[in-house]
Amino acid sequence: MSSSNSWGELAATFRQARAAHEQHETAKSELKKLMPEDAKEALGHGLRAKRSKSGCRQLLTCWR
């Protein structure tokens, strides 16, 4: 596929996005760990973390 311009462009984007994806997943995991166990919700720096009744934590972007 080395003769395909589209393949080359998409391959470059894929390689560049991989590092950003890994950083995103790491940040998401670490933010969830920082949420106190007794908190139902945490807000700050444009993010909202919510805990469901079952204990699952969800991160949301605040759009204001």
C-alpha positions as CSV (number, residue, x, y, z in Angstrom):
1,M,0.0,0.0,0.0
2,S,3.0,2.3,-0.2
3,S,1.8,3.8,-3.4
4,S,-1.5,5.0,-1.9
5,N,-1.5,8.6,-0.6
6,S,-4.6,8.0,1.5
7,W,-3.0,4.9,3.1
8,G,0.1,7.0,4.0
9,E,-1.9,9.9,5.4
10,L,-4.2,7.7,7.5
11,A,-1.3,5.6,8.7
12,A,0.5,8.8,10.0
13,T,-2.7,9.9,11.7
14,F,-3.1,6.5,13.3
15,R,0.4,6.5,14.7
16,Q,0.1,10.1,16.0
17,A,-3.3,9.4,17.6
18,R,-2.2,6.3,19.4
19,A,-0.1,8.2,21.9
20,A,-2.9,10.7,22.6
21,H,-5.3,7.8,23.1
22,E,-3.0,6.2,25.6
23,Q,-2.6,9.5,27.5
24,H,-6.4,10.0,27.5
25,E,-7.0,6.5,29.0
26,T,-4.3,7.0,31.6
27,A,-5.7,10.4,32.6
28,K,-9.2,9.0,32.8
29,S,-8.1,6.2,35.0
30,E,-6.1,8.4,37.4
31,L,-9.0,11.0,37.6
32,K,-11.4,8.3,38.6
33,K,-9.0,7.1,41.3
34,L,-8.8,10.7,42.8
35,M,-12.5,10.8,43.4
36,P,-13.3,10.2,47.1
37,E,-15.1,7.0,47.8
38,D,-17.9,8.8,49.7
39,A,-18.5,11.4,46.9
40,K,-21.4,11.2,44.5
41,E,-20.0,13.9,42.3
42,A,-16.8,15.8,41.8
43,L,-16.4,19.0,39.7
44,G,-13.4,20.9,38.6
45,H,-11.3,22.2,35.7
46,G,-14.1,21.6,33.2
47,L,-14.8,18.0,34.2
48,R,-17.5,16.4,36.2
49,A,-17.1,12.9,37.7
50,K,-20.3,11.1,38.8
51,R,-20.7,7.9,40.7
52,S,-23.7,5.7,40.0
53,K,-25.6,3.8,42.7
54,S,-23.6,0.7,41.8
55,G,-20.3,2.6,42.3
56,C,-19.3,3.0,38.7
57,R,-17.6,6.4,38.0
58,Q,-18.2,8.4,34.8
59,L,-16.3,11.4,33.6
60,L,-18.1,14.1,31.7
61,T,-16.9,17.3,30.0
62,C,-18.7,20.4,31.3
63,W,-19.9,22.7,28.4
64,R,-20.6,26.1,29.7
